[in-house]
């Protein structure tokens, strides 16, 4: 899951929205920091409301990913996207298509959520605007017992760029994907990559419900 999907059920709780983004924000830190559910769980009933909400958000993020990556829809759609990416890029080893199939699915799911409810992304950023980034950084540092001070500047930049809006446009989405490619030291995407995106958006949209339904409710 990506930022918006992780926060759909807690948009009225700004610090929980921030907590749900923490594991992904930390992926942008240098050196890369971690905040696991085991770090956050002891804090979910903390007397300080912001601290407890951040902890609940971190736990939510990891719980979401646990069920999301086991759904049939995730397996089927990410595999199909990888197949299409392999065909358009000519990659033989499958590393970049497999990685991209996973990432593209998650970004397009956020785009699908936004398309279905145009106001939801505004609400997401409005929630984050109420958050003190230094409080989040200090809380995460205390939970994980690390120096997470750099997280504050990552949060501020994230809120400034608002790049989740870019996922609605094929060229801007490709630009964002190429940023990811450079970060993980994989080759950038060829210009013709954008030609597969309209059908990819349709595929993810058709599987939206299966991608957003926890396994517990499918039994």
N, C-alpha and C positions, 0 to 999 in steps of 0.2 A: 504493500500500500504506500501511497504518497501522502503528502501533507494534508490535503483537503479531506481525503477519504478517512484518514485517521481521526479527524476532528468533527465529523458530521453529528455525532451524538453529544457533543459537549460545547457547542458554539456559544452557549450562554455562560460559560465558565472560562474566562480568558486565560487564567493561569493553567488550567487543565489543557487548553488548546496549545499553549506553549510547551507544556510537559510532553504532549503527544508528538511534538516536533523535535524534542531534545535529541533523541538518538540519531536522527538524520542531520540535525545541525552539528552534532559532535563529529559526524563523518566528514565535515568540512574543516575540522580543527587540525592544527599542525603542532606537535605530533597528534595523531588521531586519538581521541579520548573515547571512553565507553561509559555508559550508564545503563546497567542491566536492571531487570525487574527485581533481582535479589538486593540491589542497592536501594531501590525505591520503596519496596514493600514496607519496611519498618517505619516509613515516614507518612503513610497514607492517612493515618489518624492523628497527625501532628496537631498541636493546639493552634499553630499559626495556619490560617486558612489558605494563604498562598502556597506555603510549603506543602501542605497536604494535597492541594490541587495539582501542583507540579508533579508530585509523586504519583498521583492517580493517572496523570497523563502519560508518564513514562511506562507504567504498568499496562495501560491501555494499548500503547503503541506495540509493545512486544506481544501482548495477547492477540491483537488484531493480526499481526504478521503470522503468528502460529497457525491460526485457522485459515487465513487467506491463502497461504501457500499450499495448503492441503486440499483446497476445493477443486472439484473437477473442472470448473470453469477456468481457473487459473492455469491448470496444467494444459488444457486443450487450447486456450487462446494464446498463451505464451509460446507453445510449440508451433502453432500455425503462423504466428508473427515471425518467429525465428526462421521458419521455412521461406516465407516471403522475403525476409531480409537477406537470407543466403542467396536467393535467386537474383535479387537486384544488385547485391554487392559483389557477387562472384566469390565469396569466401568459401574456402574448402574445409578449413579445420573446425568450423562451427563455434569457435570461442566467441567471436564478436556477435554472430547472430543469436546465440543462446543468451548471452548477457543482454543484448539489446531487446530481444523479445520480452524479457522480464521487465526491463526498465520502461520500454515503450508502452506496454500494457498499463503499468501503474500511472504514467503521465497521462495517457489517453483516458483512463478511468476518471482522473480528476477533471479532465476537459469535458467528459460526458456528464459528470455531476453538475458542472458549471453550466453546460448547455441546457440541461433539464431544469435547473433553477438558477437563472441569471443573477439573482441577488445573493446567492450563497457565498460567492467569493468575496464580495464586498463585506459581508458579515464576518468572514474569516479574518480579513485584515483589520476590520474595526475592532474585533476582539483582541488581536495582538497589539493594537495601538494603546490598549489599556494596561499593557504589561510593562513592568520595569525590567529591562534586560539585565541590569546588574543584580537584581534580586534573583532572577532565574539562574544566572551564572553562579552566584554564591551558594544557592540551594543545591544545585547539581554538584558543585565542588564538595559540599558537606556530605551529600549522600554517597558519592563515589570515592570520597577521600582523595581527591586530586585537586590540582590547581586548574580550575575551569574558567578563569577570568577572561580568557580570549573568547569565550562563548558570547559575552555581551556584545562585542563588535560584530560577530557573525549574525546575531539576531537583528541588530540595527540595520545591517546591510541587507539582510533578507527582507525586512519590512520596507526598506527604501526601494529595492529593485522590483518588488511585486511581480516576479517572473512567472507566477502561476497563471497570470492572464495570457502569457505567451503561448500556452499550450493550445489555444483555440486557433492559432494560425500555423499553417504547415511550415513556412519558412522560418518563423521564429522558434517553433518547436525544434526544428532541425538544428538551429543555432544552439539551443540549450542542450540538445543531445551531444553535439560536438564538444561542448564544454565538459560534459561528463567523460567523453572519450579521451580528451586530453588529460583529465584528472587521473584516469586509470591507465593511461599510457597505451591506449588502443588507437588504431588508425581512425582518422575522421571519416565521415560518411561522404560518399560520392554525391554529386549534384542530383542525380536521378533518384536518390532516396525518397525525395518528396512525392514521387509519383505513386508510392504505395500507401501514403498516409490517408487519403480519403476512404479507401476501402478498409484500412485498419481501424479508422474511427467508427465505421459502420459495424465492424466485427465486435469491437469492445462495447459499443452501445447496445447491440443485440444481446450481449451477455452480462449487462449491467447488474441485473438482479442477482444472478448467480455469483457474481464477484463481490457483492455487498452483503450476502446473507451468511451469517456465521454458521459453522457446521452444526452447532448445537440445535439450531432451529430447523435444520434439514432432516434430522433424524425422525 
